[in-house]
Amino acid sequence: MSLSTNSDYKNWLIKLKANIKRSQIKAALAVNSELIRLYWDLGKQIVEKQEYAQWGSGFIDQLSKDLKADFPDVGGFSAYNLRICRTFYLFYNESSLIWEQVVPKLENTENQLVTKSEQVVGFLETNLFNIPWGHHVLILKKIKDQKEALFYIQQTIENNWSRAVLEMQIETNLYARQGKAVTNFKTTLPEIDSDLAQALLKDTYNFEFISFSGKVKELELEQKLIDNITKFLLELGKGFAYMGRQFEINVGGEIFKTDLLFYHTKLKCYIVIELKVTKFKPEYVGKLNFYLTAIDRLVKDSSDKPSIGILLCKTKNDIVVDFALHDTNKPMGVSEYTYTQLPTIIQQALPTIQQFTERLNQDDEDL
């Protein structure tokens, strides 16, 4: 029997179209959350109908044809997108990940009982329904693990990432890097600050937006990061405010300079970043400890929290780092970084800034 003459299908289609029209009336599908909510419901109904109705393999194609006929000015009803809606619902199925995320957070009291279903609705509203559909499609294409997908959804919401930034963060495997740095925050910061600070630090920072040929000097690395400050801040994460490089501190009449100084708007503290172009060495901790003491005594305001130090080294041995940080009373973390290493022959073939400028000036004169 053709679906176009199937009474069950026709009755269901009438209800489905009415639901779509209600969504259009609410927000003309312009509000993202309303659109995602519609796609979630479409995916759910498609899954249920395929499981119980037995309408055949051409069901989605016929549904697409019928919806496009009734809503010619509304995108998103192609057979391709309807299949993505189905995948979207199955991937974040209530019976698995969402229940796992929500149920432990249930807080029932004698006066206020919150049902599981209410918690799930709240979870969907604040997570899945809160990023653009294009972001969801990108995540579904590239991520196979539900917890990892939710991580990127929550990071997108918190940092207001564009789709291009989201794709870059996925490709550089932010999920595996975030919150994995070796630190002493548990013993040097209050718990609430310790957890936030730990979550902010990455085990490996990706500086692939800068490139070097041959041996790298610390001042050169520092300068290139500042020359690319927008990308550098994006890699550091939300909340870092740049205060300066080679920040001068006068201690007992002697001038000392930190590599990079930031202020973190969430942690409410200064963050000193020291750059090392070599493998981590325990003696680096002593120098950073000195800088933190100086910032706390000479720069920090009474309303600021204790300053935090971050050592960015080319490589590190986590066991050595743990030993070096063990008895220090200043909050510190140690991470690695990567950058693009160009072969010398390619670097030498590239024009310098001066050569490039001279060539542009010559071209202007020739016009």
ZIFENKA-V60262 format. One record per pair of residues at least 12 apart in sequence whose ideal C-beta (glycine too) atoms are under 10 Angstrom apart, sorted by the first residue. I is the first residue (numbers start at 1). J is the second residue. Records with the same first field share a line. If there is no record, write none. Layout:
# ZIFENKA-V60262
I = J, J
This chain:
# ZIFENKA-V60262
1 = 55, 56
2 = 56, 58, 62
3 = 53, 55, 56, 58, 59, 61, 62, 63, 65, 66
4 = 62, 65, 66
6 = 53, 55, 56, 62
8 = 49, 53, 55
9 = 49, 53, 55, 59, 62, 63, 66
10 = 66
12 = 45, 48, 49, 53, 55, 63
13 = 62, 63, 66, 67, 70
15 = 45
16 = 41, 42, 45, 46, 49, 63, 66, 67, 70
17 = 66, 67, 70, 71
19 = 38, 41, 42, 45
20 = 38, 41, 42, 67, 70, 71, 74, 76, 77
21 = 70, 71
22 = 34, 38
23 = 35, 37, 38, 41, 74
24 = 38, 71, 73, 74
26 = 38
28 = 74
29 = 71, 74, 75, 76
31 = 129
32 = 129, 130, 131, 132, 133, 135
33 = 124, 125, 126, 128, 129, 130, 131
34 = 129
35 = 74, 75, 76, 129, 132, 133
36 = 85, 88, 124, 125, 128, 129, 130, 131, 132, 133, 135, 136
37 = 124, 125, 128, 129
38 = 74, 76, 85, 129, 133
39 = 76, 81, 82, 84, 85, 86, 88, 89, 128, 129, 133, 136
40 = 85, 88, 89, 92, 124, 128, 129, 136
41 = 85, 89
42 = 63, 67, 76, 77, 81, 82, 84, 85, 86, 88, 89
43 = 82, 83, 84, 85, 86, 87, 88, 89, 90, 91, 92, 93
44 = 85, 86, 88, 89, 90, 93, 94
45 = 63, 85, 86, 89
46 = 59, 60, 63, 82, 83, 85, 86, 87, 89, 90
47 = 85, 86, 87, 89, 90, 93
48 = 89
49 = 63
50 = 86
58 = 79
59 = 82
60 = 78, 79, 80, 82, 83, 85, 86
61 = 78, 79, 82, 83
62 = 79
63 = 77, 79, 82
64 = 77, 78, 79, 80, 81, 82, 83
65 = 77, 79
67 = 79, 82
75 = 133
76 = 133
81 = 133, 137
84 = 133, 136, 137, 140, 141
85 = 133, 136
87 = 136, 137, 140, 141
88 = 128, 133, 136, 137, 139, 140
89 = 128
91 = 128, 136, 139, 140, 143, 144, 146, 149
92 = 123, 124, 127, 128, 136, 140, 146, 149, 150, 153
93 = 146
94 = 116, 117, 120, 123, 124
96 = 146
97 = 123, 145, 146, 147, 149, 150
98 = 116, 119, 120, 123, 124, 127, 128, 146, 150
99 = 116, 119, 120, 123
100 = 146, 147
101 = 119, 120, 123, 127, 146, 147, 150
102 = 114, 116, 117, 118, 119, 120, 121, 122, 123, 124
103 = 116, 119, 120
105 = 119, 122, 123
106 = 118, 119
107 = 119
123 = 150
126 = 153, 154, 157
127 = 150, 153, 154, 156, 157
128 = 149, 150, 153
130 = 153, 154, 156, 157
131 = 152, 153, 154, 155, 156, 157, 160, 161, 163, 166
132 = 156, 162, 163, 166
134 = 162, 163, 166
135 = 152, 153, 156, 157, 161, 162, 163, 166, 167
136 = 149, 153, 156
137 = 163
138 = 152, 156, 163, 164, 166, 167, 170
139 = 151, 152, 153, 156, 166, 167, 170
141 = 167, 170
142 = 166, 167, 170, 171
143 = 170, 175
145 = 175
147 = 175
148 = 170, 173, 174, 175, 176
149 = 170, 175
150 = 175
151 = 169, 174, 175, 178
152 = 166, 167, 169, 170, 174, 175
153 = 166
155 = 169, 174, 175, 178, 237, 238
156 = 169
158 = 237, 238, 239
159 = 234, 237, 238, 239
160 = 238
161 = 234, 238
165 = 234
168 = 206, 208, 209, 231, 234, 235
169 = 206, 234, 235
171 = 206, 208
172 = 202, 204, 205, 206, 208, 235, 338
173 = 204, 206
174 = 202, 206, 235, 237
176 = 202, 203, 204
177 = 201, 202, 203, 204, 205, 206, 235, 335, 336
178 = 198, 199, 200, 201, 202, 203, 237
179 = 195, 197, 198, 199, 200, 201, 202, 203
180 = 198, 199, 201, 202, 203, 204, 318, 335
181 = 197, 198, 200, 201, 202, 203, 204, 205, 310, 311, 312, 316, 318, 321, 332, 333, 334, 335, 336
182 = 201, 203, 280, 311, 316, 317, 318, 319, 320, 321, 322, 324, 325, 332, 333, 334, 335
183 = 197, 198, 201, 308, 309, 310, 321, 322, 325, 331, 332, 333, 334, 335
184 = 285, 309, 321, 322, 324, 325, 326, 327, 328, 329, 330, 331, 332, 333, 334
185 = 197, 198, 199, 200, 201, 308, 325, 331, 332, 333
186 = 198, 331
187 = 325, 326, 327, 328, 329, 331
188 = 306, 308, 325, 328, 329, 330, 331, 332
189 = 267, 269, 305, 306, 308, 331
190 = 305, 306
193 = 266, 267, 268, 269, 305, 306, 308, 331
194 = 331
196 = 239, 264, 266, 267
197 = 264, 266, 267, 269, 271, 305, 308, 310, 331, 333
198 = 333
199 = 237
200 = 236, 237, 238, 239, 240, 264, 266, 267, 271, 308, 310, 333
201 = 236, 237, 271, 308, 310, 333, 334, 335
202 = 235, 236, 237, 310, 333, 335, 336, 337
203 = 316, 318, 333, 334, 335, 336
204 = 312, 315, 316, 335, 336, 337, 338
205 = 225, 232, 235, 236, 237, 273, 310, 312, 335, 336, 337, 338, 339
206 = 231, 235, 337, 338, 339
207 = 221, 224, 225, 228, 231, 232, 235, 312, 337, 338, 339, 340
208 = 231, 235, 337, 338, 339, 340
209 = 224, 225, 227, 228, 230, 231, 232, 234, 235, 339, 340
210 = 223, 224, 225, 227, 228, 231, 232, 337, 339, 340
211 = 224, 339, 340, 341, 342, 346, 347, 350
212 = 224, 277, 339, 340, 341, 342, 347
213 = 340, 341, 342, 343, 344, 345, 346, 347, 348, 350
214 = 341, 342, 343, 344, 347, 348
215 = 277
216 = 275, 277, 278, 314, 339, 341
217 = 277
218 = 259, 274, 275, 276, 277, 278
219 = 245, 246, 259, 275, 277
220 = 275, 277
221 = 259, 275, 276, 277, 312, 314, 337, 339
222 = 245, 246, 259, 260, 273, 274, 275, 277
223 = 245, 246
224 = 339
225 = 245, 259, 260, 273, 275, 312, 337, 339
226 = 242, 244, 245, 246, 260
229 = 242, 245
232 = 260
233 = 262
235 = 337
236 = 260, 262, 264, 271, 273, 310
237 = 264, 266
238 = 264, 265, 266
239 = 262, 263, 264, 265, 266, 267, 268, 271
240 = 260, 262, 263, 264, 265, 266, 267, 271, 273
241 = 261, 262, 263, 264, 265, 270, 271
242 = 260, 261, 262, 263
243 = 258, 260, 261, 262, 263, 270, 271, 272, 299
244 = 257, 258, 260, 261, 262
245 = 257, 258, 259, 260, 261, 273, 275
246 = 258, 259, 260, 261
247 = 259, 260, 261, 262, 270, 272, 291, 294, 295, 299
249 = 261, 272, 290, 291, 293, 294, 295, 297, 298, 299
250 = 294, 298
251 = 290, 291, 293, 294, 297, 298
256 = 287, 290, 291, 294
257 = 291
258 = 270, 272, 273, 274, 287, 288, 290, 291, 292, 294, 295, 299, 309
259 = 272, 273, 274, 275, 276, 288, 291, 311, 312
260 = 272, 273, 274, 275, 310, 312
261 = 273, 291, 295, 299, 307
262 = 308, 310
263 = 299, 300, 304, 307
264 = 305, 307, 308
267 = 304, 305, 306, 307, 308, 331
268 = 301, 303, 304, 305
269 = 295, 296, 300, 304, 305, 306, 307, 308, 331
270 = 291, 292, 295, 296, 299, 300, 301, 304, 305, 306, 307, 308, 309
271 = 292, 295, 307, 308, 309, 310, 331, 333
272 = 288, 291, 292, 294, 295, 299, 307, 308, 309, 310, 311, 330, 332
273 = 288, 291, 308, 309, 310, 311, 312, 335
274 = 287, 288, 291, 309, 310, 311, 312, 313, 332, 334
275 = 310, 311, 312, 313, 314, 337
276 = 311, 312, 313, 314, 315, 316, 334, 337
277 = 312, 313, 314, 337
278 = 313, 314, 315
279 = 313, 314, 315, 316, 317, 320, 336
280 = 311, 312, 313, 314, 315, 316, 317, 318, 320, 321, 324, 334, 335, 336
281 = 311, 313, 316, 320, 324
282 = 320, 321, 323, 324, 325
283 = 324
284 = 309, 311, 313, 316, 321, 324, 332, 334
285 = 309, 311, 321, 323, 324, 325, 326, 327, 328, 330, 332, 334
286 = 324, 328
287 = 309, 311
288 = 309, 310, 311, 328, 330, 332, 334
289 = 309, 325, 328, 329, 330, 332
290 = 309, 330
291 = 307, 309, 330
292 = 306, 307, 308, 309, 328, 329, 330, 331, 332
293 = 307, 329, 330
294 = 307
295 = 307, 308, 309
296 = 330
305 = 331
306 = 329, 330, 331
307 = 330, 331, 332
308 = 330, 331, 332, 333
309 = 328, 330, 331, 332, 333, 334
310 = 331, 332, 333, 334, 335
311 = 324, 325, 332, 333, 334, 335, 336
312 = 333, 334, 335, 336, 337
313 = 334, 335, 336, 337
314 = 336, 337, 338, 339
315 = 336, 337, 338
316 = 334, 335, 336
317 = 334
318 = 334, 336
320 = 334
321 = 333, 334, 335
322 = 334
